[in-house]
Amino acid sequence: MIIDTHAHLYLPEFDTDRQEVIARAKAANVKHILLPNVDRETFQAMCDLEATDPSLFHAAIGLHPTSVNADFAKDLDWINQERSRRKYIAYGEIGIDLYWDSTYREEQLIVFDQQLQWAVNDQLPVIIHQRNAFQETLERVEPFAKKGLSGIFHSFGGTSDEAQRILTLDHFFLGINGIVTFKNSQLHETLRHVPLHRLVLETDAPYLTPVPYRGKRNESGYLPFIVKKLSEIYHTSVEIVEEITTNNASALFRLDIES
């Protein structure tokens, strides 16, 4: 069995054939699918999807860094209300993104810090998005990691040095998705220096579709293509990759993989 630790199957891209997408995921032996939130606008659709099959779908709560703006305090109040209403699988998708626009850089730092603190308080893992902000992200995470914070650096595609710095943080994993299958990616070289037991699988559906479907909409049922590529990189079997990454994800998120 395999676990998709990051998919946005609640987005409109799946409105016309969501049930078929879910059926293909199950046929690919995907046991659990984590649903990281983006912002208040995506929240209800995410929760509605989770409610259709809580044994398969698990909702996270969080404010994506590209959704941070001048009204960030209102968004934090909303998250605070939600975290007191019910428990979520994680805080995510949270982090720092300075790729598109750095206008709200300081606000992003405030929002990230607060969500990291809540994660420590609630003893929940985090799903971290960072783009053009690795140093800033790591500097915010390190103090919380010393307090027991755990989580995933989502969609990892960085350098060997960045990977090694993440590996110094106990209980943190690299989220590996379709990027590892891209011909122009050097991720396969970076991973040669990263133990398999520090990886988890993800799709980031509908984005970052693996080869051979690159350029089309991604979905959880494409995880086996990522597994196959990892088996080649680590010179091991598909079954070993599935077992280790599933155990990693199930331990991090306290997921049932026995049934």
ABEGO torsion letter per residue (X at the ends): XBBBABBBAABAAAAAAAAAAAAAAAAAGBABBBBBBABAAAAAAAAAAAAABAAABBBBBEBBAAABBAAAAAAAAAAAAAAAABBBABBOBBEBBAAABAAAAAAAAAAAAAAAAAAAAAGBBBBBBBBGAAAAAAAAAAAAAAAGBBEBBBGBABBAAAAAAAAABBGBBBBBBAAAABAABAAAAAAAABBAAABBBBAGOABGBBOAABGBBBBAAAAAAAAAAAAAAAGBBAAAAAAAAAAAAAAAAGBBAAX
